[in-house]
Amino acid sequence: MQPDQLGRNNRHPQQRTYALRGRVRCETCGRKMQPATIRNTVYYRCEFKEQEQSLHPGLDHPRTVYLREDVVCRALDRWIAKAFAPDRLTATLTQAGAAANATETLTPQHTQARKIVKECERRLARYQAALEAGADPAVVTQWINEAQADKEAARKNLDTPPAATRKKETPLTADQIREITERLGDIAQRVQALGAEKKSPLHEALGITISYEHAGRAATVRSRPSTAYRYSECPRGELTTNDTAVVAQGRLQLQGLPKGSTPTS
């Protein structure tokens, strides 16, 4: 290999695949934890810099929170094996189908708009506290204006009637439940057999999200499958995250995490 070829290869290293990229959030601040490789070990980390500290006065958040990928993946594999066992998943789907028709639900657009309004209110409170704590008025004023604009746009969406009323869903039949259980169960079995670098597509199919609680060294996991576990009546057959209910939820006890907040080899 020629020197210039070696240089070009080094400038374009192969991108590493992370099993849980975009799926882990810090429970303390609610932000996504970013993957990083430190001393050949994959971590998900949440950095709480000075700017974040000014926006969250009084929040008990370490300077940096680390979560080892191998530790959380082992616990996640065990949870998936239990949560997607055929007998357990069948019962969950049956209950979810009954609950979906027991109460009236908002449209996905209205649900999202409500979340945005609440988040904007929290942002405005944090920005006001930062201003009172001595943060740069020009910067904080810009943040406040952006939050108010987002809040106003969300309120307009709340006031807008839905284009069409969602129809009441037909409860799943025994055959439909059996088919969905087999499909999700097959995905769960494949997760167990693959290495961490190949699990990302299957975690996406299962709709896995994790909220990590640093103080308790534990995490909450939820599964919201991207493939329909129920039959949507949308004429185009579309299914969004907001349309799909949580199929399974549980707690992960993360054994093997270091007690400190600094990664160890």
N, C-alpha and C positions, 0 to 999 in steps of 0.2 A: 504494500500500500504506500502511495506517495505521500510526502509530508503535507501537501496541500489538501489531499483527500482526507487524511487523518484530522486535520484542523476543521474541515467542514463537518465531519461526523461528530466531532466534539461540540461544535456550535449548535447542533441540532440533536440533542439526546432524545431517546425514546421516552415519551411521556408515560409516567407511571399510572397504573390503574389503582384507584382506591375503592375498597369494597363498599364504603358508606359515604362517599363524597356527597355533600348536600343533604344528608339524611340525619345528621346529629346536631342537636341544638343544646346550648347551655341553658339549663333550667333557671339559673340565677338571673340572667339578663335577657334570655329569649333569642339571642342571636345564633346563627349557624356557626358551628365550630369547623375551622379550616384544617384540611389534612396537611401533614408535613412529615418528611422522613428525617429522623434525627438518630445518628449513629446506627444506621441500618434498621431502625425500628420505626414503624408507622404510628403516628399520633394524630389525634384531632385536638386542636387547641383553640382556646378563646382568649384573646389578648385584651386586657382592660387597661388602656393607656390613659394618659392625663385627660385627654378630651372626653373620653367616656366617663371618667370619674366626675368631671364637672357637670355632665348631663344626668348622672345618677347619684346625687349627693346622699351619703348615708348607706348606699348599697354595699353589703358585705361581699365583695368579689375579689378573689386573689388577682395579683398582677397578671398572671397567666394560668389558665386551667388546662391541664393535659389529660387526654384519655387514650390509652393504648388500644390500637385496632385489634390486635390479636386477642386481648382480654375480652373486649366487648363482643367480638365475633363468636368466641366460644360460648359465651352466655346466650347470645342471640340464636345460635344453632340449636342449643338445647330448648329454648323457648319455642322456636318454630316447630321442632319435632313434636312438642306437646300440643301447641295451639292448633296445628293443622292435622292432628290425628283424625281419621274419618269420623269416629263417633262423636268427638268433641265439636268438630267443625259443623257437622250436620245439625246438632242441637243449636249452635250459635246462629246459623243461617235461618233456621225455623223461627227462633225468637226475634231476630232482626226483621224478618219479613212481617211478622205480626205487629211489631212496634212501629214499623213504617206507616201502617195504616191506622194506628190507634190515635195518632196526633196529627194535626195539620202542620205542615212544614212551610217555611218561607222558600222563595225561589233562591237559587244559588247567588244571583246578583244581589238580592236584598241582604242575604246572610253576610256576604263579603262586605257590602257597604256598611253594615252595622259594626263589623269588626274594625273597619278603617276609621269610623267615627270614634270608637273607643280608644284606638291606638293614638289617634291625633290628639285626643284630650290628654292622654298620658304624656305625649311628647310636649304639649304646651306647658303642662305642669313642670316637667323636668327643665324646660328652657327657662321658665320664669325663676325656678330655683337657682339655675346656673347664673342668671343675670344678677340675682341678689347676692350670689356668692362672689361676684367680681369678675365674671367672664366678659370677654370683649363685647360691648353692646352692639357694634355693627354686625358682628358674626351672628350673635344670638338673635338679633332682629330679623336677619335673613332666614334663620331657621324657623322663627315664629311665623313669618309670612308664608313660608312654604307649607307649614303644618296647617295653617288656617285655610289655605287654598285647597289642600287635600281634603280637609274636613268639609268644606263647602261643596266640593264636587261629590263627595260621598253622600251628603244630605240630599242633593238633587237626585241622585240615583234612588235613594229611599223614597222620595216623593213621586217617582215615576212609576206608574202602574205597569205590571208585567205584560209583555206582549201576548202571552198566552198563559192560561191557568194550567198548572200541572194536574194531570189526571191522577186519580187514585190508583195506586199500583195493585195489580192482581197478585195475591199471595203465591209464593213459589209452590209448584207441585212437587211431589216426592221425586219424580224423575228429574226435574230441574235441579233440585238440591243434590241428588246423587251425581249428576253430571258436573256440577260446579265443585263439589267436594273432591271428585277425582282429579279435576284439572288443577286445583290449588294444591291438593295433596301431592301431585306429581312434581310441581314446582318445589315444594318443601323438601321432597326427597333429593332432588338434584342439588339443592343448597348444601345439604349435608355432605355430598360427595365431592364438592369442588373446593379448590384452594381459594384463599381470600381474594386473589387478584382476578378471579373469574366469577365472583359472586354478585358483582354490581348489577348486571341485567336482571338477575333473579330477585334481588332485593327490590328493584324497580317494579317488577311484575307483581310482587306481593305488597307493594306500596308501603315499605317499611320506613318508619320515622322513629327517632330516638331522642328523648329529652334526658340529658345527663345532670344528675344532682351531685356536684362535687363534694359537698360536706358529708353526705351519707354514703358516698362511693356506690351509688345505685343509679338505675336508669329506668324510665318508663318507655316501653316500646308499644307502638301501634301498627296495625296492618290495615291499609286501605287499598286493596288491590286495584291495579290499573286496568285489568281485564274485568269485565262485569261479572260480579258474583250474583247479580240479579238481572232481570231482563228489562231494559229501559224501553219506554214507549216512545222515545224520541224518534221521529220518522227517519232521521239520518243515522240512527243507531249510535249517536255520540254519547260519550260518558266522560265527565270531567271530575276532578278531584272533589269538588263540592257535591257532586251528584252521588258519589260512592260512599256509603256508610262504612264506619270502622267495623271490620269483621272480627278482629281479635285485639286484645290489649292486655298488657301484663307488666310485671316488674322484673328487672334483671339484677341479680345480685352479682356484682363484679368482683370475683375473687382473683387476687394476684396483682391488684393495683398498688403502686407504691404509696406510702403514707404522705410523703411530701408532695409539693406541687411541681418539682423539677424532674424532668425525665431522667431515668437511669438506664444504663446500658444493659 
